[in-house]
């Protein structure tokens, strides 16, 4: 077995050496961080090793990565599975690279101070991933650690920290444009405000309407206090009962609210998509099993985690500078909750 493992390792070194046009000994010394390798050769070897998922040098592989997850992320883990799939992608990548992960949940400022102190004082931690945390105090403290830090599913307005997110603004733009091209002019946008990532989705909805010469009226923005489907249903029901059905489509900032919107409309006797089209953003697995199946925008959840760890690893190797924002592409998923409007017009309120 030991001979097989050694042969496998040698084969990978051969591959990297061939790709880089250098000797195996040069590859070995570059990966180990030894002296005597020109900086440009070391950079080429490390980038090539990263591209073929070669296990990290012992000097980096022996370092742990701290994953700091907000209370919001943990709540989502239980409810909607977005966080679950991000963590799946992250853990699978960590296993492939031989990186040990250590999770630290944070619920308040005391927790934040504790994990920052642990990260600063514990030399066994080589880098930190921060999942779904927007608080400025935490971001500022992380930026001052002097160790590699990557934000996941959030970003730093001051660009002190690198980040990996979905293309939230583009995701909402392509969703809204899909509805516009189906003839919808009055498109309600429902969201739970508060996070920068969600504000970007609101901006994408607004961008699409204005791009097509439509009004992005404030009355078409419907806010809720949480992501629970029942709150989405209640909000839509209350709006229609108070002001009538003054829209032909609903775009929500997350699939869970789209689920609620569908149920709320159906409970009032409206058919989806015949009377009102509904589209979500996220492409959670359960969305395919709604009645009708939900049209949505796919967010690459697993890839968020894997990409964030790749970026952090590059930073730990000294490859990733300056700080950067990485946005992953999203795409439409057509199912059964969007219909074409031949002659869009404002619908009369229910009596």
Helices and strands as residue ranges (DSSP letters): H 2-20, H 24-32, H 39-51, H 58-61, E 64-70, H 71-79, H 82-97, E 100-106, H 109-121, E 125-131, H 136-143, E 148-152, E 162-166, H 168-181, E 187-191, H 196-211, G 218-220, E 221-223, H 229-243, E 249-252, H 255-267, E 277-279, G 285-289, E 296-298, H 301-316, E 325-328, E 331-333
